[in-house]
């Protein structure tokens, strides 16, 4: 079904676009009539995704931790399309490890991708968006920045920091017509979080601690991102949009009377 939100001729950069949430964002953007510069370090998967979505998507192999690559990406986009209307900082990695057992180099790598990569994205598009007098930026944080899990100290720390970066950016850039918001997904069914490729009851059985009794689909996150970049969210700036099936609403007790079995 054709997307009901129309964003014809808008130009967006989406990082971490080869699969999962990033791929779903590219899909809804294309359905809304947008031009998408899709970036990732997973070149083969990125190219396959772009080929499937058509000529509206330009795939670019891009390391979000490299400032020179960010500048080259922005320069290329401006040269080819004249403007950058939207940035979605989605690229990220996950690390399961206790504080005691976390390798410091892996900790630094995660912070560099999840946090520094987001900072560099913001830093790189600000001049052109200021010049245009408008722009919409969405940073993908996590429900872990609201309710962290044990064994995810590096990931939770990075996503808490993305919250702070987003809110500061909203304060600094709002006067220039640039809106900056964050999205906080809960347990999303992606290759990163579901490497076994579980589906159906086998997958949902992992989420009995969530009130909605299932995980989140990438498309559900993508739809929220699309809302935030659209004029329907024109007064949203510094907002934190949670998509977690009730995970962070409070402490969920198993066996709610009358609840259907799943």
Secondary structure, DSSP 8 states (H G I E B T S, - for coil): ---SS--TT-EEEESS-SSHHHHHHHHHHHHTT-EEEEEES-HHHHHHHHHHH-TTEEEEE--TT-HHHHHHHHHHHHHHHS---EEEE-------B-TTT--HHHHHHHHIIIIIHHHHHHHHHHHHHHHHT-EEEEEE--GGGTS--TTBHHHHHHHHHHHHHHHHHHHHHGGGTEEEEEEEE-SB-STTT-TT---HHHHHGGGTTSTTSS-B-HHHHHHHHHHHHSGGGTT--S-EEEESTTTTTS---S--TT----
